[in-house]
Amino acid sequence: LQYYHLPARVINYSTNKQDNYLTINRGSLDGVEPEMGVIYNNAVVGFIKDVSPHYATVMSILNRKFKLRVRLKKSKDYGLISWDGNSQEIVLLNDIPVDVTINIGDTVTTRGSGSRFPDNIIVGTVAEVNNENGNMLVIKVKLACNFSSVYYINVIDNKFREEQEELEKKLEKL
């Protein structure tokens, strides 16, 4: 198996700041490493930022520094989500061309191309589509994760992460 899930408990979190984090009760002694993905009920929460022997911090999707390449499940188009710091329920999806047909309620998932998350982990659903950016749409995505109820999470351990990252680093040298 490529992906393993390590259960953990959230022991501290914030949702009312511009750069939100969670703290979990698992650390390096449990095999947790920076950059591992974190999910709750098969929905994206964030990724591991820092680790100590018994604890780890998670950069939440509700953090202005959080970025993730995602996919519109129906059309298969790729874009980049980020949080603008406004709503605890909404992230922005950018880099989708204006000619893509998108409907309210369409599902947004991970695309499985990075090393943090496997394919098809839900991010949320399309809540609003705007054409404020010329050739690209600005899409508001309602998050699938309700951060006020996140208590138990799963840390995703991609057993082939190092292999993938080493291979991709070789491309940067070209």
Number of C-alpha atoms within 10 A of each C-alpha: 6 10 15 12 14 15 16 20 14 18 12 12 18 15 17 12 13 15 17 20 23 21 21 24 16 23 20 15 12 13 12 22 21 16 19 19 24 27 23 22 15 15 20 24 29 28 25 26 18 17 20 13 13 13 19 23 23 25 24 25 28 29 21 18 14 16 14 18 18 26 25 23 17 12 12 13 16 20 20 14 23 20 24 15 17 13 12 20 16 24 26 18 26 19 17 20 17 16 9 12 10 18 13 13 13 16 22 28 23 24 22 15 12 15 19 23 25 18 14 18 19 24 27 24 22 23 17 16 17 11 12 10 12 9 11 16 21 19 25 22 26 22 23 20 21 14 18 10 8 16 14 14 21 19 28 25 23 19 13 12 16 11 10 14 12 10 10 11 10 9 8 7 6 5
